[in-house]
Amino acid sequence: MHNTVIVDDSWIVSGSSVRREYLKLPGDLAILTSCFSIRLPSQLQRDAAVLAFSIECSDRLLDAIPQADRRVQFGSAILSHLEGGGRSDDGVTVELMGWLAQLREVAERHGVSDQFREIVHELLSNSEQMRTTQSHARFVGCAVKEGRLMVEMLLLILVDISTPQFESFMRKLSEPANLGDKLRDARRDYQCGEIAIQPTWKLRGRLACELFWRVLCLTRFCARNARLMIWGIRSMFTELFWFRFSKSHSR
């Protein structure tokens, strides 16, 4: 069975393996842009969805590779496909090849191909550090950097309709959003061998504190924007509690 993401009048079939938290991102983006009085055309919403699902698929497949050297090879293959020179025998699945082909078209159309490849290279390097580190500070730093890099790719797509206030909000939102993902998934990721650092109470407390003060920094954006505040409260509940609850009952 395939999950289908509706983007205005168009649709994207994202595949049955896509993690559910990614399925809500296109809808969230539409809400957030409207909160800043930005009209999000359906083509840009679709482009952003392609970016999100390309990242999700790449990350999911990397998580399934236990050997560091094979992950490096896989990362190089991803970059080759983004450049249009990938091979069919380089380990990249048909699903990911499809997403990378769409992402390459998006980047070329927006004139950001070089920037995309630079950021993807940084994401791959940062991801490997996060997988192997035993340092709490480095793990938090990598999680924060990962969130920032992914948002920078999104903002490159939205540059023609974006505003300075929206960009500032999204950059600040990226940090607690990604820290929340790591806090929610730390135990599962460790059990699956996807991170080397043990999800002790000390680590989880560090993640929670880093998340909390970054969320506080977002309150100034919500002070006169009730819709944004409602979205934030609902999103926090969904990310930290609902997805965790639903995952634990789906095993």
C-alpha positions as CSV (number, residue, x, y, z in Angstrom):
1,M,0.0,0.0,0.0
2,H,1.3,3.5,-0.9
3,N,1.0,6.7,1.0
4,T,-0.3,9.6,-1.2
5,V,0.4,13.2,-0.3
6,I,-2.0,15.7,-1.7
7,V,-0.4,19.0,-2.8
8,D,-3.2,21.4,-3.9
9,D,-4.6,20.0,-7.2
10,S,-1.6,17.7,-7.8
11,W,-0.5,14.5,-6.0
12,I,2.7,12.8,-5.2
13,V,2.9,9.0,-4.4
14,S,5.6,8.8,-1.8
15,G,5.8,5.1,-1.1
16,S,4.8,2.8,1.7
17,S,8.1,3.1,3.6
18,V,8.0,6.9,4.1
19,R,8.1,7.9,7.7
20,R,4.8,9.4,8.7
21,E,6.2,12.6,10.2
22,Y,7.4,13.5,6.7
23,L,3.9,13.1,5.2
24,K,2.7,16.2,7.1
25,L,5.5,18.5,5.9
26,P,3.8,19.8,2.7
27,G,0.7,20.7,4.6
28,D,2.7,22.3,7.4
29,L,4.6,24.5,4.9
30,A,1.3,25.7,3.4
31,I,0.1,26.7,6.9
32,L,3.4,28.4,7.9
33,T,3.6,30.5,4.7
34,S,0.0,31.6,5.1
35,C,0.8,32.7,8.7
36,F,3.3,35.1,7.2
37,S,0.8,36.3,4.5
38,I,2.8,34.5,1.8
39,R,0.9,32.8,-1.0
40,L,2.4,29.4,-1.7
41,P,1.8,28.4,-5.4
42,S,1.1,24.7,-5.9
43,Q,4.3,24.2,-8.0
44,L,6.5,25.5,-5.1
45,Q,4.6,23.3,-2.6
46,R,5.2,20.4,-4.8
47,D,8.9,21.3,-5.2
48,A,9.2,21.5,-1.4
49,A,7.6,18.1,-1.1
50,V,10.1,16.6,-3.6
51,L,12.9,18.0,-1.4
52,A,11.4,16.6,1.8
53,F,10.8,13.1,0.4
54,S,14.3,13.1,-1.3
55,I,15.9,13.8,2.1
56,E,13.7,11.2,3.8
57,C,14.4,8.5,1.3
58,S,18.2,9.2,1.4
59,D,18.3,9.2,5.2
60,R,16.2,6.0,5.5
61,L,18.4,4.1,3.1
62,L,21.6,5.4,4.8
63,D,20.2,4.2,8.2
64,A,20.0,0.7,6.8
65,I,23.7,0.6,5.9
66,P,25.8,-0.5,9.0
67,Q,29.3,-0.1,7.4
68,A,30.8,3.4,7.4
69,D,32.7,2.9,4.2
70,R,29.6,1.8,2.4
71,R,27.7,4.8,3.7
72,V,30.4,7.0,2.2
73,Q,30.1,5.2,-1.2
74,F,26.3,5.6,-1.0
75,G,26.7,9.3,-0.3
76,S,29.0,9.7,-3.3
77,A,26.4,7.9,-5.4
78,I,23.7,10.3,-4.3
79,L,25.8,13.3,-5.3
80,S,26.5,11.7,-8.7
81,H,22.8,11.3,-9.3
82,L,22.2,14.9,-8.4
83,E,24.8,15.9,-11.0
84,G,23.1,13.7,-13.6
85,G,25.9,11.1,-13.8
86,G,24.7,8.3,-11.5
87,R,24.8,4.7,-12.6
88,S,22.1,2.0,-12.2
89,D,24.5,-0.3,-10.4
90,D,25.8,2.1,-7.7
91,G,23.4,0.9,-5.0
92,V,20.9,3.7,-5.3
93,T,17.4,2.2,-5.3
94,V,14.8,2.8,-8.0
95,E,12.7,4.8,-5.4
96,L,15.6,7.1,-4.6
97,M,16.7,7.5,-8.2
98,G,13.2,8.8,-8.9
99,W,13.3,11.3,-6.1
100,L,16.8,12.5,-7.0
101,A,15.9,12.9,-10.7
102,Q,12.9,15.1,-9.6
103,L,15.1,17.0,-7.1
104,R,17.7,17.7,-9.8
105,E,15.0,19.1,-12.0
106,V,13.8,21.3,-9.2
107,A,17.3,22.6,-8.5
108,E,18.0,23.3,-12.1
109,R,14.7,25.1,-12.6
110,H,15.5,27.4,-9.6
111,G,19.1,27.8,-10.6
112,V,20.4,26.4,-7.3
113,S,22.1,23.2,-8.5
114,D,25.5,24.0,-7.1
115,Q,24.2,25.2,-3.8
116,F,22.1,22.1,-3.4
117,R,25.0,19.8,-4.0
118,E,27.2,21.7,-1.5
119,I,24.5,21.5,1.1
120,V,23.9,17.8,0.4
121,H,27.6,17.1,0.8
122,E,27.6,18.9,4.2
123,L,24.5,17.0,5.2
124,L,26.1,13.7,4.5
125,S,29.3,14.6,6.3
126,N,27.3,15.9,9.3
127,S,25.1,12.9,9.3
128,E,28.1,10.5,9.6
129,Q,29.5,12.5,12.5
130,M,26.1,12.3,14.3
131,R,25.9,8.6,13.7
132,T,29.3,7.8,15.2
133,T,29.9,10.4,17.9
134,Q,29.8,9.6,21.6
135,S,29.8,13.2,22.7
136,H,26.6,14.8,23.9
137,A,27.7,18.3,22.8
138,R,28.7,17.1,19.3
139,F,25.5,15.1,18.9
140,V,23.4,18.2,19.8
141,G,25.5,20.4,17.5
142,C,25.1,18.0,14.6
143,A,21.3,17.8,15.1
144,V,21.1,21.6,15.1
145,K,23.3,21.9,12.0
146,E,21.2,19.2,10.2
147,G,18.0,21.2,10.8
148,R,19.6,24.4,9.6
149,L,21.0,22.9,6.4
150,M,17.7,21.3,5.4
151,V,15.9,24.6,5.9
152,E,18.5,26.4,3.8
153,M,17.7,24.1,0.9
154,L,14.0,24.9,1.4
155,L,14.6,28.6,1.5
156,L,16.6,28.4,-1.8
157,I,13.4,27.1,-3.4
158,L,11.2,29.7,-1.8
159,V,13.5,32.7,-2.4
160,D,11.1,34.5,-4.8
161,I,8.1,34.5,-2.5
162,S,9.8,34.6,0.9
163,T,10.2,37.5,3.4
164,P,13.0,38.2,5.9
165,Q,10.7,37.5,8.8
166,F,9.6,34.2,7.4
167,E,13.2,33.2,6.7
168,S,14.2,34.2,10.2
169,F,11.4,32.1,11.7
170,M,12.2,29.1,9.6
171,R,15.9,29.2,10.5
172,K,15.0,29.4,14.2
173,L,12.3,26.7,13.9
174,S,14.7,24.3,12.2
175,E,16.8,23.8,15.4
176,P,14.1,22.7,17.9
177,A,12.2,20.8,15.2
178,N,15.3,18.6,14.5
179,L,16.2,18.3,18.2
180,G,12.6,17.1,18.8
181,D,13.1,14.4,16.2
182,K,16.3,13.2,17.9
183,L,14.7,13.3,21.4
184,R,11.7,11.3,20.2
185,D,13.7,8.7,18.2
186,A,16.9,8.4,20.3
187,R,16.0,5.1,21.9
188,R,14.8,3.5,18.6
189,D,17.8,4.8,16.6
190,Y,20.2,3.4,19.2
191,Q,18.5,0.0,19.3
192,C,18.6,-0.1,15.4
193,G,22.3,0.8,15.4
194,E,21.7,4.1,13.6
195,I,23.5,6.1,16.3
196,A,26.4,5.1,18.5
197,I,25.6,7.3,21.5
198,Q,23.5,5.8,24.2
199,P,20.2,7.5,24.9
200,T,20.8,7.9,28.6
201,W,18.7,10.2,30.8
202,K,21.6,12.6,30.7
203,L,21.5,12.8,26.9
204,R,17.7,13.0,26.8
205,G,17.8,15.8,29.4
206,R,20.4,17.7,27.4
207,L,18.2,17.4,24.2
208,A,15.1,18.5,26.1
209,C,16.9,21.6,27.6
210,E,18.3,22.6,24.2
211,L,14.9,22.1,22.7
212,F,13.1,24.1,25.4
213,W,15.1,27.3,25.2
214,R,15.0,27.3,21.4
215,V,11.2,27.0,21.5
216,L,11.1,30.0,23.8
217,C,13.0,32.0,21.2
218,L,10.1,31.3,18.8
219,T,7.5,32.9,21.1
220,R,8.2,36.4,19.8
221,F,6.9,35.3,16.4
222,C,3.7,34.0,17.9
223,A,2.9,36.9,20.2
224,R,0.6,38.5,17.6
225,N,-0.1,35.5,15.4
226,A,-2.7,33.2,17.0
227,R,-2.7,30.8,14.1
228,L,1.0,30.4,14.3
229,M,0.8,29.7,18.0
230,I,-2.0,27.1,17.6
231,W,0.1,25.4,14.9
232,G,3.1,25.4,17.2
233,I,1.3,23.8,20.1
234,R,-0.3,21.2,17.9
235,S,2.9,20.4,16.2
236,M,4.8,20.0,19.5
237,F,2.2,17.6,20.7
238,T,2.2,15.6,17.4
239,E,6.0,15.4,17.2
240,L,6.9,14.5,20.8
241,F,3.8,12.5,21.9
242,W,1.5,11.3,19.2
243,F,4.1,9.9,16.7
244,R,5.9,8.3,19.6
245,F,2.7,6.8,21.0
246,S,1.6,5.5,17.6
247,K,5.0,4.0,16.8
248,S,5.1,2.1,20.1
249,H,1.7,0.6,19.4
250,S,2.6,-0.3,15.8
251,R,5.4,-2.7,16.8
